[in-house]
Amino acid sequence: MLRVRENPEMDRKFEEDLETDWRYLCWWNNKVSFVDGCKNTDQECAIKFAEGHVTHSLLTQAITPPIYSEAAFIKSQ
């Protein structure tokens, strides 16, 4: 599982570090998807696919607009 946050200002240190700013990605042996049901403070997670998300074979396919900005998508490639 990976915890990610878009950083359009390219800040080295996040001034605003709220749980709601972060999204979670999970990998399986053949796919990746954004997931819900987990927070950074949880000891265990009951993950499920995030609402409206599907699985993809590559991370760059998962980070597409409107999920993330066009700039984030371009930088991920």
Biopython code that builds the backbone (N, CA, C, O; Angstrom):
import numpy as np
from Bio.PDB.StructureBuilder import StructureBuilder

atoms = [
    (1, "MET", "N", (0.843, -1.168, 0.000)),
    (1, "MET", "CA", (0.000, 0.000, 0.000)),
    (1, "MET", "C", (0.890, 1.233, 0.000)),
    (1, "MET", "O", (1.955, 1.259, 0.616)),
    (2, "LEU", "N", (0.428, 2.238, -0.698)),
    (2, "LEU", "CA", (1.178, 3.490, -0.828)),
    (2, "LEU", "C", (0.262, 4.654, -0.482)),
    (2, "LEU", "O", (-0.882, 4.711, -0.932)),
    (3, "ARG", "N", (0.767, 5.565, 0.309)),
    (3, "ARG", "CA", (0.045, 6.779, 0.690)),
    (3, "ARG", "C", (0.589, 7.914, -0.174)),
    (3, "ARG", "O", (1.784, 8.204, -0.122)),
    (4, "VAL", "N", (-0.276, 8.571, -0.977)),
    (4, "VAL", "CA", (0.176, 9.611, -1.895)),
    (4, "VAL", "C", (-0.634, 10.886, -1.707)),
    (4, "VAL", "O", (-1.775, 10.875, -1.246)),
    (5, "ARG", "N", (0.008, 11.979, -2.085)),
    (5, "ARG", "CA", (-0.655, 13.284, -2.037)),
    (5, "ARG", "C", (-0.142, 14.110, -3.194)),
    (5, "ARG", "O", (1.065, 14.167, -3.431)),
    (6, "GLU", "N", (-1.039, 14.747, -3.913)),
    (6, "GLU", "CA", (-0.614, 15.630, -4.989)),
    (6, "GLU", "C", (0.041, 16.874, -4.380)),
    (6, "GLU", "O", (-0.413, 17.387, -3.357)),
    (7, "ASN", "N", (1.110, 17.350, -5.020)),
    (7, "ASN", "CA", (1.879, 18.479, -4.507)),
    (7, "ASN", "C", (2.125, 19.487, -5.631)),
    (7, "ASN", "O", (3.245, 19.594, -6.131)),
    (8, "PRO", "N", (1.075, 20.234, -6.036)),
    (8, "PRO", "CA", (1.232, 21.146, -7.171)),
    (8, "PRO", "C", (2.220, 22.289, -6.925)),
    (8, "PRO", "O", (2.771, 22.833, -7.881)),
    (9, "GLU", "N", (2.454, 22.661, -5.671)),
    (9, "GLU", "CA", (3.396, 23.745, -5.368)),
    (9, "GLU", "C", (4.838, 23.260, -5.279)),
    (9, "GLU", "O", (5.751, 24.068, -5.110)),
    (10, "MET", "N", (5.052, 21.954, -5.391)),
    (10, "MET", "CA", (6.387, 21.347, -5.302)),
    (10, "MET", "C", (7.070, 21.648, -3.970)),
    (10, "MET", "O", (8.282, 21.860, -3.926)),
    (11, "ASP", "N", (6.293, 21.666, -2.883)),
    (11, "ASP", "CA", (6.844, 21.913, -1.554)),
    (11, "ASP", "C", (7.674, 20.722, -1.098)),
    (11, "ASP", "O", (7.273, 19.572, -1.276)),
    (12, "ARG", "N", (8.833, 21.003, -0.507)),
    (12, "ARG", "CA", (9.628, 19.914, 0.069)),
    (12, "ARG", "C", (8.995, 19.426, 1.370)),
    (12, "ARG", "O", (9.049, 18.237, 1.687)),
    (13, "LYS", "N", (8.396, 20.348, 2.118)),
    (13, "LYS", "CA", (7.729, 19.994, 3.372)),
    (13, "LYS", "C", (6.279, 20.451, 3.254)),
    (13, "LYS", "O", (6.011, 21.589, 2.869)),
    (14, "PHE", "N", (5.360, 19.574, 3.583)),
    (14, "PHE", "CA", (3.943, 19.919, 3.515)),
    (14, "PHE", "C", (3.550, 20.729, 4.745)),
    (14, "PHE", "O", (3.652, 20.246, 5.872)),
    (15, "GLU", "N", (3.105, 21.947, 4.528)),
    (15, "GLU", "CA", (2.642, 22.776, 5.645)),
    (15, "GLU", "C", (1.297, 22.269, 6.150)),
    (15, "GLU", "O", (1.067, 22.187, 7.356)),
    (16, "GLU", "N", (0.419, 21.933, 5.222)),
    (16, "GLU", "CA", (-0.879, 21.368, 5.599)),
    (16, "GLU", "C", (-0.758, 19.862, 5.447)),
    (16, "GLU", "O", (-0.606, 19.359, 4.334)),
    (17, "ASP", "N", (-0.825, 19.155, 6.536)),
    (17, "ASP", "CA", (-0.678, 17.702, 6.494)),
    (17, "ASP", "C", (-1.891, 17.070, 7.153)),
    (17, "ASP", "O", (-1.816, 16.578, 8.279)),
    (18, "LEU", "N", (-3.003, 17.087, 6.444)),
    (18, "LEU", "CA", (-4.244, 16.530, 6.970)),
    (18, "LEU", "C", (-4.491, 15.167, 6.344)),
    (18, "LEU", "O", (-4.107, 14.924, 5.200)),
    (19, "GLU", "N", (-5.127, 14.286, 7.089)),
    (19, "GLU", "CA", (-5.432, 12.950, 6.577)),
    (19, "GLU", "C", (-6.269, 13.030, 5.297)),
    (19, "GLU", "O", (-6.120, 12.192, 4.408)),
    (20, "THR", "N", (-7.140, 14.026, 5.200)),
    (20, "THR", "CA", (-7.998, 14.159, 4.021)),
    (20, "THR", "C", (-7.219, 14.522, 2.762)),
    (20, "THR", "O", (-7.741, 14.365, 1.658)),
    (21, "ASP", "N", (-5.977, 15.007, 2.898)),
    (21, "ASP", "CA", (-5.147, 15.351, 1.742)),
    (21, "ASP", "C", (-4.547, 14.113, 1.070)),
    (21, "ASP", "O", (-4.144, 14.170, -0.092)),
    (22, "TRP", "N", (-4.490, 13.017, 1.786)),
    (22, "TRP", "CA", (-3.805, 11.825, 1.311)),
    (22, "TRP", "C", (-4.773, 10.829, 0.691)),
    (22, "TRP", "O", (-5.937, 10.745, 1.084)),
    (23, "ARG", "N", (-4.269, 10.070, -0.291)),
    (23, "ARG", "CA", (-5.016, 8.985, -0.927)),
    (23, "ARG", "C", (-4.166, 7.725, -0.816)),
    (23, "ARG", "O", (-2.945, 7.801, -0.677)),
    (24, "TYR", "N", (-4.804, 6.593, -0.877)),
    (24, "TYR", "CA", (-4.101, 5.326, -0.716)),
    (24, "TYR", "C", (-4.225, 4.472, -1.972)),
    (24, "TYR", "O", (-5.306, 4.321, -2.541)),
    (25, "LEU", "N", (-3.098, 3.922, -2.384)),
    (25, "LEU", "CA", (-3.025, 3.014, -3.531)),
    (25, "LEU", "C", (-2.616, 1.645, -3.020)),
    (25, "LEU", "O", (-1.832, 1.526, -2.077)),
    (26, "CYS", "N", (-3.150, 0.622, -3.648)),
    (26, "CYS", "CA", (-2.780, -0.734, -3.266)),
    (26, "CYS", "C", (-2.422, -1.510, -4.526)),
    (26, "CYS", "O", (-3.067, -1.365, -5.565)),
    (27, "TRP", "N", (-1.387, -2.335, -4.420)),
    (27, "TRP", "CA", (-0.949, -3.168, -5.537)),
    (27, "TRP", "C", (-1.282, -4.619, -5.258)),
    (27, "TRP", "O", (-1.224, -5.077, -4.117)),
    (28, "TRP", "N", (-1.625, -5.323, -6.295)),
    (28, "TRP", "CA", (-1.756, -6.763, -6.289)),
    (28, "TRP", "C", (-0.724, -7.280, -7.289)),
    (28, "TRP", "O", (0.015, -6.481, -7.864)),
    (29, "ASN", "N", (-0.655, -8.569, -7.509)),
    (29, "ASN", "CA", (0.359, -9.082, -8.428)),
    (29, "ASN", "C", (0.116, -8.667, -9.876)),
    (29, "ASN", "O", (1.033, -8.743, -10.694)),
    (30, "ASN", "N", (-1.106, -8.228, -10.216)),
    (30, "ASN", "CA", (-1.396, -7.880, -11.608)),
    (30, "ASN", "C", (-2.158, -6.567, -11.784)),
    (30, "ASN", "O", (-2.603, -6.265, -12.891)),
    (31, "LYS", "N", (-2.317, -5.780, -10.716)),
    (31, "LYS", "CA", (-3.100, -4.552, -10.852)),
    (31, "LYS", "C", (-2.808, -3.571, -9.724)),
    (31, "LYS", "O", (-2.184, -3.914, -8.720)),
    (32, "VAL", "N", (-3.276, -2.349, -9.916)),
    (32, "VAL", "CA", (-3.161, -1.284, -8.928)),
    (32, "VAL", "C", (-4.473, -0.507, -8.922)),
    (32, "VAL", "O", (-5.120, -0.365, -9.960)),
    (33, "SER", "N", (-4.867, -0.001, -7.745)),
    (33, "SER", "CA", (-6.094, 0.784, -7.647)),
    (33, "SER", "C", (-6.053, 1.658, -6.402)),
    (33, "SER", "O", (-5.396, 1.331, -5.413)),
    (34, "PHE", "N", (-6.771, 2.780, -6.471)),
    (34, "PHE", "CA", (-6.993, 3.577, -5.272)),
    (34, "PHE", "C", (-7.959, 2.818, -4.378)),
    (34, "PHE", "O", (-8.899, 2.186, -4.859)),
    (35, "VAL", "N", (-7.720, 2.884, -3.074)),
    (35, "VAL", "CA", (-8.550, 2.149, -2.126)),
    (35, "VAL", "C", (-9.020, 3.056, -0.993)),
    (35, "VAL", "O", (-8.411, 4.089, -0.715)),
    (36, "ASP", "N", (-10.096, 2.662, -0.356)),
    (36, "ASP", "CA", (-10.628, 3.313, 0.845)),
    (36, "ASP", "C", (-10.566, 2.313, 1.987)),
    (36, "ASP", "O", (-10.292, 1.131, 1.782)),
    (37, "GLY", "N", (-10.827, 2.808, 3.198)),
    (37, "GLY", "CA", (-10.908, 1.926, 4.358)),
    (37, "GLY", "C", (-9.630, 1.825, 5.143)),
    (37, "GLY", "O", (-9.464, 0.910, 5.949)),
    (38, "CYS", "N", (-8.715, 2.761, 4.919)),
    (38, "CYS", "CA", (-7.453, 2.734, 5.644)),
    (38, "CYS", "C", (-6.993, 4.161, 5.902)),
    (38, "CYS", "O", (-7.150, 5.044, 5.059)),
    (39, "LYS", "N", (-6.420, 4.370, 7.092)),
    (39, "LYS", "CA", (-5.808, 5.652, 7.446)),
    (39, "LYS", "C", (-4.405, 5.368, 7.948)),
    (39, "LYS", "O", (-4.097, 4.239, 8.329)),
    (40, "ASN", "N", (-3.566, 6.368, 7.952)),
    (40, "ASN", "CA", (-2.187, 6.206, 8.383)),
    (40, "ASN", "C", (-2.092, 5.753, 9.839)),
    (40, "ASN", "O", (-1.116, 5.102, 10.211)),
    (41, "THR", "N", (-3.069, 6.076, 10.660)),
    (41, "THR", "CA", (-3.027, 5.736, 12.081)),
    (41, "THR", "C", (-3.628, 4.367, 12.389)),
    (41, "THR", "O", (-3.541, 3.910, 13.528)),
    (42, "ASP", "N", (-4.234, 3.703, 11.411)),
    (42, "ASP", "CA", (-4.864, 2.400, 11.633)),
    (42, "ASP", "C", (-3.820, 1.305, 11.825)),
    (42, "ASP", "O", (-2.795, 1.275, 11.145)),
    (43, "GLN", "N", (-4.103, 0.409, 12.766)),
    (43, "GLN", "CA", (-3.247, -0.759, 12.955)),
    (43, "GLN", "C", (-3.504, -1.793, 11.870)),
    (43, "GLN", "O", (-2.574, -2.427, 11.373)),
    (44, "GLU", "N", (-4.778, -1.961, 11.502)),
    (44, "GLU", "CA", (-5.170, -2.880, 10.436)),
    (44, "GLU", "C", (-6.138, -2.159, 9.507)),
    (44, "GLU", "O", (-6.855, -1.253, 9.931)),
    (45, "CYS", "N", (-6.158, -2.558, 8.250)),
    (45, "CYS", "CA", (-7.010, -1.919, 7.264)),
    (45, "CYS", "C", (-8.004, -2.916, 6.683)),
    (45, "CYS", "O", (-7.683, -4.085, 6.465)),
    (46, "ALA", "N", (-9.198, -2.435, 6.440)),
    (46, "ALA", "CA", (-10.219, -3.212, 5.732)),
    (46, "ALA", "C", (-10.427, -2.517, 4.398)),
    (46, "ALA", "O", (-11.422, -1.819, 4.202)),
    (47, "ILE", "N", (-9.485, -2.708, 3.481)),
    (47, "ILE", "CA", (-9.503, -1.947, 2.237)),
    (47, "ILE", "C", (-10.565, -2.446, 1.267)),
    (47, "ILE", "O", (-10.903, -3.629, 1.227)),
    (48, "LYS", "N", (-11.077, -1.500, 0.489)),
    (48, "LYS", "CA", (-11.998, -1.803, -0.607)),
    (48, "LYS", "C", (-11.689, -0.805, -1.713)),
    (48, "LYS", "O", (-11.114, 0.255, -1.463)),
    (49, "PHE", "N", (-12.072, -1.150, -2.934)),
    (49, "PHE", "CA", (-11.841, -0.222, -4.035)),
    (49, "PHE", "C", (-12.541, 1.088, -3.745)),
    (49, "PHE", "O", (-13.681, 1.098, -3.281)),
    (50, "ALA", "N", (-11.867, 2.192, -4.017)),
    (50, "ALA", "CA", (-12.451, 3.512, -3.801)),
    (50, "ALA", "C", (-13.648, 3.703, -4.726)),
    (50, "ALA", "O", (-13.691, 3.157, -5.828)),
    (51, "GLU", "N", (-14.606, 4.477, -4.267)),
    (51, "GLU", "CA", (-15.830, 4.746, -5.032)),
    (51, "GLU", "C", (-15.496, 5.288, -6.419)),
    (51, "GLU", "O", (-14.782, 6.282, -6.550)),
    (52, "GLY", "N", (-16.012, 4.634, -7.442)),
    (52, "GLY", "CA", (-15.811, 5.098, -8.809)),
    (52, "GLY", "C", (-14.472, 4.736, -9.427)),
    (52, "GLY", "O", (-14.178, 5.175, -10.539)),
    (53, "HIS", "N", (-13.652, 3.950, -8.740)),
    (53, "HIS", "CA", (-12.334, 3.583, -9.256)),
    (53, "HIS", "C", (-12.341, 2.148, -9.759)),
    (53, "HIS", "O", (-13.103, 1.307, -9.282)),
    (54, "VAL", "N", (-11.492, 1.891, -10.716)),
    (54, "VAL", "CA", (-11.307, 0.546, -11.243)),
    (54, "VAL", "C", (-9.836, 0.195, -11.133)),
    (54, "VAL", "O", (-9.009, 1.058, -10.836)),
    (55, "THR", "N", (-9.505, -1.057, -11.370)),
    (55, "THR", "CA", (-8.102, -1.458, -11.316)),
    (55, "THR", "C", (-7.426, -1.178, -12.655)),
    (55, "THR", "O", (-8.070, -1.133, -13.703)),
    (56, "HIS", "N", (-6.118, -0.992, -12.587)),
    (56, "HIS", "CA", (-5.312, -0.741, -13.778)),
    (56, "HIS", "C", (-4.064, -1.606, -13.698)),
    (56, "HIS", "O", (-3.677, -2.054, -12.618)),
    (57, "SER", "N", (-3.449, -1.835, -14.826)),
    (57, "SER", "CA", (-2.235, -2.635, -14.833)),
    (57, "SER", "C", (-0.999, -1.804, -14.502)),
    (57, "SER", "O", (0.011, -2.357, -14.067)),
    (58, "LEU", "N", (-1.057, -0.481, -14.699)),
    (58, "LEU", "CA", (0.077, 0.405, -14.438)),
    (58, "LEU", "C", (-0.342, 1.575, -13.555)),
    (58, "LEU", "O", (-1.476, 2.046, -13.642)),
    (59, "LEU", "N", (0.561, 2.041, -12.714)),
    (59, "LEU", "CA", (0.291, 3.201, -11.860)),
    (59, "LEU", "C", (-0.057, 4.425, -12.700)),
    (59, "LEU", "O", (-0.957, 5.182, -12.336)),
    (60, "THR", "N", (0.634, 4.631, -13.809)),
    (60, "THR", "CA", (0.367, 5.809, -14.633)),
    (60, "THR", "C", (-1.052, 5.802, -15.199)),
    (60, "THR", "O", (-1.599, 6.862, -15.504)),
    (61, "GLN", "N", (-1.651, 4.624, -15.341)),
    (61, "GLN", "CA", (-3.038, 4.551, -15.789)),
    (61, "GLN", "C", (-3.993, 4.923, -14.672)),
    (61, "GLN", "O", (-5.076, 5.445, -14.936)),
    (62, "ALA", "N", (-3.613, 4.664, -13.427)),
    (62, "ALA", "CA", (-4.470, 4.974, -12.284)),
    (62, "ALA", "C", (-4.494, 6.470, -11.984)),
    (62, "ALA", "O", (-5.506, 6.994, -11.520)),
    (63, "ILE", "N", (-3.390, 7.156, -12.247)),
    (63, "ILE", "CA", (-3.284, 8.586, -11.943)),
    (63, "ILE", "C", (-3.682, 9.379, -13.187)),
    (63, "ILE", "O", (-2.833, 9.980, -13.845)),
    (64, "THR", "N", (-4.947, 9.375, -13.497)),
    (64, "THR", "CA", (-5.443, 10.104, -14.659)),
    (64, "THR", "C", (-6.505, 11.100, -14.218)),
    (64, "THR", "O", (-7.185, 10.878, -13.216)),
    (65, "PRO", "N", (-6.651, 12.183, -14.947)),
    (65, "PRO", "CA", (-7.721, 13.125, -14.641)),
    (65, "PRO", "C", (-9.072, 12.431, -14.796)),
    (65, "PRO", "O", (-9.209, 11.639, -15.728)),
    (66, "PRO", "N", (-10.061, 12.663, -13.971)),
    (66, "PRO", "CA", (-10.130, 13.649, -12.894)),
    (66, "PRO", "C", (-9.637, 13.141, -11.547)),
    (66, "PRO", "O", (-9.745, 13.853, -10.548)),
    (67, "ILE", "N", (-9.091, 11.910, -11.495)),
    (67, "ILE", "CA", (-8.580, 11.385, -10.230)),
    (67, "ILE", "C", (-7.487, 12.306, -9.694)),
    (67, "ILE", "O", (-7.518, 12.703, -8.529)),
    (68, "TYR", "N", (-6.545, 12.635, -10.529)),
    (68, "TYR", "CA", (-5.505, 13.608, -10.213)),
    (68, "TYR", "C", (-5.435, 14.608, -11.347)),
    (68, "TYR", "O", (-6.050, 14.405, -12.394)),
    (69, "SER", "N", (-4.703, 15.674, -11.155)),
    (69, "SER", "CA", (-4.637, 16.742, -12.156)),
    (69, "SER", "C", (-3.892, 16.289, -13.409)),
    (69, "SER", "O", (-3.173, 15.290, -13.397)),
    (70, "GLU", "N", (-4.077, 17.027, -14.464)),
    (70, "GLU", "CA", (-3.374, 16.749, -15.719)),
    (70, "GLU", "C", (-1.858, 16.854, -15.518)),
    (70, "GLU", "O", (-1.099, 16.074, -16.094)),
    (71, "ALA", "N", (-1.417, 17.825, -14.697)),
    (71, "ALA", "CA", (0.018, 17.987, -14.418)),
    (71, "ALA", "C", (0.596, 16.767, -13.703)),
    (71, "ALA", "O", (1.700, 16.331, -14.029)),
    (72, "ALA", "N", (-0.132, 16.209, -12.735)),
    (72, "ALA", "CA", (0.336, 15.023, -12.026)),
    (72, "ALA", "C", (0.425, 13.829, -12.967)),
    (72, "ALA", "O", (1.368, 13.042, -12.888)),
    (73, "PHE", "N", (-0.542, 13.692, -13.846)),
    (73, "PHE", "CA", (-0.539, 12.615, -14.811)),
    (73, "PHE", "C", (0.670, 12.717, -15.741)),
    (73, "PHE", "O", (1.342, 11.716, -15.989)),
    (74, "ILE", "N", (0.951, 13.904, -16.252)),
    (74, "ILE", "CA", (2.080, 14.106, -17.160)),
    (74, "ILE", "C", (3.393, 13.827, -16.440)),
    (74, "ILE", "O", (4.279, 13.192, -17.014)),
    (75, "LYS", "N", (3.542, 14.283, -15.204)),
    (75, "LYS", "CA", (4.776, 14.072, -14.455)),
    (75, "LYS", "C", (4.992, 12.603, -14.113)),
    (75, "LYS", "O", (6.133, 12.156, -13.998)),
    (76, "SER", "N", (3.905, 11.847, -13.949)),
    (76, "SER", "CA", (4.040, 10.433, -13.605)),
    (76, "SER", "C", (4.564, 9.609, -14.763)),
    (76, "SER", "O", (5.056, 8.499, -14.561)),
    (77, "GLN", "N", (4.463, 10.139, -15.978)),
    (77, "GLN", "CA", (4.934, 9.395, -17.139)),
    (77, "GLN", "C", (6.402, 9.634, -17.325)),
    (77, "GLN", "O", (7.002, 9.094, -18.255)),
]
sb = StructureBuilder()
sb.init_structure("model")
sb.init_model(0)
sb.init_chain("A")
sb.init_seg("    ")
for serial, (resi, resn, name, xyz) in enumerate(atoms, 1):
    if name == "N":
        sb.init_residue(resn, " ", resi, " ")
    sb.init_atom(name, np.array(xyz, "f"), 0.0, 1.0, " ", f" {name:<3s}", serial, name[0])
structure = sb.get_structure()
